[in-house]
């Protein structure tokens, strides 16, 4: 198989697995596997096209996304341990239940604490969307497959609007478009260029 056919298979299947991240129980496993396959696909394309910036931008996108998840998870876990876990002797829940003193929680303090965490997460996701748009945009231009640019645009807008929830829908649409784009990659790039010129 050529590098393009490898990228088509890795990227197409990877995109589908990322979409299945919403599946209960094993969704996160499928999502991780999907991201790995996507990076493999982008790496193959980056090498074959002679432009390592394509892969570098994809890596930066993943790094920012991971940091965003880590930041949000840290603040959520810290709040849970502070307000719910305070009654756990030696780190284990007591038999009275962990929520017995939730009425005493200072919810205004919780909100004030979450605001900077959510803002930091949002900024990191926007950076992630920006770099993946650069990566897919370059692929779109080099392969002459506009769907990559379209999917990248949806992804970037989705990252910006994720704070108003509609962004999650746009991210899903973006991943579907990217999957179609990967499956549109021909085995022979020269053949596609020749066809586009006729």
N, C-alpha and C positions, 0 to 999 in steps of 0.2 A: 504494500500500500504506500501511496505517496504521503507527504507531510500534510497535504490538504485533506486527503481522505481521513487521515488520523484526526486532524483537527475537527472535521465534520462530525465524526463519531463521538470523540471525547466531549466536544462542546455541546452537541445536540443532547446527548444523554445527560451530561452534567447539568444543563439548563433545566431539563425535566426533573432531575433529582432535587434541584434547588427549589423548584415550584412545589415539590412534595414536602418541603419543610413544614408545611402547615398540617401534615398528617399527624394524628395523635401517637404518642408513645415513641415511635421510631423516626419521627419527622426530623429531629435534629441530627440523627445519624445520616439520613439521606441527604440532608442539606450540606453537611461537612463533606461527604463523598462527592456531591455535586460541585462544590467550590473547588475541590482538588482537581476534578476532571476538567473544569473550566480553565483553571490555571495551566494544566497540561496542554490544553488546546491552544490557548493564547501563546504559550511558550513555543509550541511547534510553528505557529504562524509567524511569531516574532523572529524566530531563527530563519525560517524559509524566506521571509520577506527582507531579511537583512536589516531589521529595525528593532533593536533591543529596547528602545523606549516604549514600545507597545507592551512588552512584558513588565518592564519596570513600573509603568503607570498602573497596570493591573495589580501588581504586588502592593503598591502604595495604597490603592483603593481597599484591598483586603486588610492591610494593616490598620488603616483608619477605622474600618468597620469593626474589627476585633477590639480596638481600643474603646470604641463607642459602646459596644456590648459590655466590656469589662467595667467601664465607668458607671453605667446604669446599674449593672448587677451589684457592684460594690456598694453604692448608695442604698439600694433596696435592702440588701443583706444587712448592712450596718443599721438601718432603721428598724428592721425586724428584730435584730438581736438586742437593740437598745430598748425598744418599747414592749416587745413580746417576750424576748428571751431573758429579761432581767430576773424572772422568777424561776429560772432553770438552775437548780443546784448542780455544780460541777459540769455544766453544759448539757444536762439531761432534763427533759420536761417533767414537771411534777404531775401528780395524778389529778390535780384540780383543773387542769387544762391551761393552755398557754394564753388564752384570751380573757382571763378573769379580770385583769386590770386595764383593759383597753379604754374603759371610760375615763381613766385618768390621763390618757395620752393628750399631750398638747398638740392638737392638730394644726394649729397655725405655725408652730415650729416645724412640724413635718413638711408642710407646704413650702415654707421658706427654705428648708434644706433641699427639697426636691427641685425647686426652680433652677438653681445653678447646675444641678446634675443633669436635668433635662436639657438645659441650654447647651451645656458642654457636649452631651450626646448628639444633639441636633447639629451642632457645628461640625463635629467629627463625621457625621453621616453625609453632610453636604460636601465635605472634602472628599469623602469616599466616592460619592456620585460624580464629582468633578473629574477625578483621576480615571474612573472607569469610562467616563465619556471620552476622555482623551484617547484611551486605549482602543475602544470600539470605533471611535471616529477615524482613527488611523487605519484600522482594519477595513473599514467601509471604503475609504478612499483607495487603498491599495488593491482590494479585491473587487472593487466596483459593485458592492452589494449594499445598497442604501439602507436596507433593513437594520444593519448594525448601527448606523447613525441614528435611525429612528428609535431603536430600542435604547440606545445610550441617552438620547434626549428625554425619553420617558423616565428612565432611571434617575437622571439628574433632577428633573422636576419632581419626581416622587420623593427623592431625598429631601428636597426643599419643603415640600408640603406634608411631610410625614407628621408634623406637629398638629395638623388639623385632620388627621386620620385618613383623608382621601389619598394621601401619599402611599399608603400601604397597597391600595388598589392599583395605583400607577406603577408601583414596583412589580406587582404581579404581572401586569400587562407588559411591562418592559421585559421581564424574563421570558414571557411567551414569545415576544417578538425576536428576542435574541436566540431562542431555540430554533425558530424558523430560519433565522439568518444563518446559523451554523449548518443546518441541514441543506441550505442553498449553496454551500461552498462546492465548487466543482472539483473533480479529480485533477484536472489540468487547467491551470490558470491561463495559460496561453490560449487555450481553446475558447475560454470565456471572453477574453479580450478580443479575439478574432470575431466572435459572434456579435459582440457589442458594437463593432465597427462596421458591420454589414447592415 
